[in-house]
Amino acid sequence: MLTRSQVVDHSFLELRCYLLEIAATLDRYDRAPEDSAEHADDRWSKIKQALQILTQERAQPDRTEELLMLFSDRSRLDGRP
């Protein structure tokens, strides 16, 4: 198992790239004109929820599981077609 310093050493540049891409996408979204038939987009709501999940301090490292559940098709999990 890697130490925390080793995790940072191994992943820093790649994570920095991902974070910059996320920031750029958020900026593009904020700059974009609103749709003519504006409605709440469930996908964008999930993205914002995911960002909150990622930034929460946790006693148990379970962010991946929580994000998988957020983006899963819950109707399949409930046994519905």
Backbone as CSV, one residue per row, in Angstrom:
resi,resn,N_x,N_y,N_z,CA_x,CA_y,CA_z,C_x,C_y,C_z
1,MET,0.846,-1.177,0.000,0.000,0.000,0.000,0.893,1.242,0.000
2,LEU,0.506,2.209,-0.808,1.266,3.453,-0.901,0.989,4.369,0.288
3,THR,1.970,5.160,0.646,1.748,6.189,1.659,1.009,7.354,1.005
4,ARG,0.503,8.273,1.803,-0.200,9.442,1.255,0.715,10.265,0.359
5,SER,1.960,10.438,0.783,2.921,11.184,-0.039,3.151,10.491,-1.377
6,GLN,3.237,9.181,-1.364,3.434,8.433,-2.602,2.209,8.541,-3.521
7,VAL,1.016,8.549,-2.939,-0.207,8.717,-3.738,-0.168,10.071,-4.433
8,VAL,0.194,11.114,-3.680,0.271,12.464,-4.261,1.352,12.501,-5.336
9,ASP,2.529,11.950,-5.052,3.612,11.924,-6.035,3.172,11.225,-7.326
10,HIS,2.453,10.155,-7.186,2.037,9.350,-8.338,0.915,10.009,-9.139
11,SER,0.010,10.721,-8.476,-1.222,11.172,-9.129,-1.356,12.673,-9.323
12,PHE,-0.453,13.467,-8.792,-0.654,14.913,-8.778,-0.900,15.516,-10.154
13,LEU,-0.031,15.249,-11.112,-0.163,15.880,-12.422,-1.459,15.467,-13.129
14,GLU,-1.805,14.206,-13.044,-3.040,13.729,-13.672,-4.270,14.341,-13.001
15,LEU,-4.276,14.388,-11.689,-5.399,14.996,-10.967,-5.509,16.488,-11.264
16,ARG,-4.371,17.165,-11.324,-4.372,18.591,-11.660,-5.017,18.810,-13.024
17,CYS,-4.689,17.974,-13.980,-5.263,18.065,-15.322,-6.781,17.874,-15.275
18,TYR,-7.242,16.864,-14.550,-8.687,16.616,-14.420,-9.392,17.812,-13.782
19,LEU,-8.800,18.349,-12.725,-9.416,19.480,-12.029,-9.493,20.721,-12.914
20,LEU,-8.451,20.958,-13.710,-8.486,22.084,-14.637,-9.572,21.891,-15.696
21,GLU,-9.743,20.675,-16.165,-10.801,20.386,-17.144,-12.178,20.585,-16.525
22,ILE,-12.351,20.166,-15.290,-13.629,20.381,-14.594,-13.895,21.873,-14.445
23,ALA,-12.880,22.627,-14.026,-13.046,24.074,-13.870,-13.413,24.723,-15.202
24,ALA,-12.780,24.305,-16.278,-13.078,24.867,-17.599,-14.512,24.542,-18.015
25,THR,-14.963,23.335,-17.739,-16.338,22.956,-18.078,-17.347,23.764,-17.273
26,LEU,-17.083,23.952,-15.991,-17.965,24.768,-15.156,-18.020,26.201,-15.672
27,ASP,-16.872,26.738,-16.079,-16.838,28.094,-16.646,-17.634,28.172,-17.940
28,ARG,-17.470,27.171,-18.818,-18.238,27.166,-20.075,-19.731,27.111,-19.803
29,TYR,-20.125,26.303,-18.834,-21.543,26.191,-18.475,-22.074,27.534,-17.989
30,ASP,-21.323,28.188,-17.100,-21.760,29.473,-16.548,-21.829,30.569,-17.610
31,ARG,-20.959,30.494,-18.607,-20.957,31.502,-19.674,-22.018,31.244,-20.748
32,ALA,-22.493,30.032,-20.855,-23.426,29.659,-21.922,-24.782,30.324,-21.708
33,PRO,-25.428,30.703,-22.811,-26.777,31.272,-22.668,-27.749,30.194,-22.204
34,GLU,-28.777,30.625,-21.503,-29.778,29.674,-21.039,-30.564,29.142,-22.228
35,ASP,-31.037,27.910,-22.100,-31.858,27.303,-23.141,-33.204,28.007,-23.223
36,SER,-33.800,28.001,-24.407,-35.104,28.658,-24.569,-36.172,27.958,-23.723
37,ALA,-36.115,26.665,-23.661,-37.054,25.906,-22.819,-36.286,25.427,-21.595
38,GLU,-35.950,26.362,-20.743,-35.116,26.063,-19.581,-35.826,25.086,-18.645
39,HIS,-35.144,24.035,-18.314,-35.640,23.063,-17.343,-34.453,22.543,-16.547
40,ALA,-34.737,22.029,-15.406,-33.667,21.497,-14.561,-33.120,20.229,-15.208
41,ASP,-31.837,20.209,-15.495,-31.196,19.048,-16.099,-30.666,18.158,-14.981
42,ASP,-31.214,16.974,-14.890,-30.843,16.041,-13.834,-29.349,15.707,-13.892
43,ARG,-28.787,15.663,-15.086,-27.363,15.338,-15.214,-26.503,16.420,-14.567
44,TRP,-26.853,17.695,-14.779,-26.061,18.775,-14.189,-26.218,18.782,-12.673
45,SER,-27.406,18.472,-12.212,-27.643,18.371,-10.778,-26.763,17.274,-10.169
46,LYS,-26.625,16.150,-10.871,-25.776,15.056,-10.385,-24.306,15.459,-10.375
47,ILE,-23.881,16.236,-11.361,-22.497,16.712,-11.383,-22.226,17.570,-10.149
48,LYS,-23.149,18.470,-9.832,-22.958,19.336,-8.662,-22.975,18.515,-7.371
49,GLN,-23.838,17.512,-7.298,-23.850,16.633,-6.127,-22.536,15.869,-6.009
50,ALA,-22.000,15.429,-7.140,-20.731,14.690,-7.137,-19.600,15.562,-6.602
51,LEU,-19.582,16.825,-7.010,-18.545,17.730,-6.510,-18.645,17.897,-4.996
52,GLN,-19.859,17.941,-4.480,-20.035,18.027,-3.027,-19.535,16.761,-2.350
53,ILE,-19.841,15.611,-2.926,-19.382,14.337,-2.367,-17.853,14.312,-2.304
54,LEU,-17.220,14.778,-3.372,-15.758,14.740,-3.443,-15.090,15.649,-2.421
55,THR,-15.758,16.717,-2.025,-15.125,17.680,-1.118,-15.456,17.459,0.355
56,GLN,-16.315,16.516,0.670,-16.680,16.262,2.062,-15.579,15.486,2.777
57,GLU,-15.265,15.922,3.994,-14.347,15.158,4.843,-15.063,13.887,5.275
58,ARG,-14.324,12.797,5.355,-14.945,11.513,5.678,-14.101,10.695,6.647
59,ALA,-14.789,9.994,7.523,-14.098,9.045,8.386,-13.813,7.763,7.603
60,GLN,-14.723,7.408,6.706,-14.611,6.199,5.888,-14.409,6.614,4.427
61,PRO,-13.351,6.163,3.768,-13.127,6.545,2.364,-14.055,5.768,1.418
62,ASP,-15.246,6.313,1.205,-16.238,5.618,0.376,-16.799,6.514,-0.732
63,ARG,-16.025,7.492,-1.167,-16.493,8.417,-2.204,-16.820,7.695,-3.502
64,THR,-15.984,6.739,-3.878,-16.195,6.027,-5.137,-17.546,5.325,-5.136
65,GLU,-17.854,4.616,-4.076,-19.136,3.924,-3.975,-20.303,4.909,-4.041
66,GLU,-20.172,6.021,-3.336,-21.247,7.007,-3.334,-21.455,7.616,-4.728
67,LEU,-20.366,7.884,-5.442,-20.498,8.404,-6.807,-21.106,7.363,-7.741
68,LEU,-20.710,6.110,-7.584,-21.313,5.054,-8.407,-22.818,4.974,-8.185
69,MET,-23.234,5.095,-6.946,-24.667,5.069,-6.652,-25.369,6.301,-7.220
70,LEU,-24.735,7.462,-7.132,-25.316,8.689,-7.656,-25.559,8.587,-9.158
71,PHE,-24.594,8.033,-9.885,-24.697,7.972,-11.337,-25.321,6.678,-11.857
72,SER,-25.724,5.791,-10.965,-26.319,4.527,-11.405,-27.768,4.728,-11.829
73,ASP,-28.259,3.776,-12.584,-29.674,3.759,-12.972,-30.424,3.078,-11.838
74,ARG,-30.978,3.877,-10.955,-31.619,3.331,-9.754,-32.820,2.447,-10.064
75,SER,-33.496,2.665,-11.187,-34.634,1.815,-11.522,-34.183,0.376,-11.705
76,ARG,-32.985,0.159,-12.237,-32.454,-1.196,-12.375,-32.155,-1.796,-11.007
77,LEU,-31.646,-0.978,-10.101,-31.341,-1.477,-8.766,-32.592,-1.859,-8.004
78,ASP,-33.700,-1.176,-8.306,-34.965,-1.465,-7.631,-35.714,-2.615,-8.289
79,GLY,-35.148,-3.203,-9.360,-35.792,-4.317,-10.035,-36.837,-3.903,-11.056
80,ARG,-36.928,-2.598,-11.335,-37.879,-2.142,-12.338,-37.234,-2.187,-13.707
81,PRO,-38.030,-2.420,-14.764,-37.479,-2.487,-16.127,-36.998,-1.145,-16.616
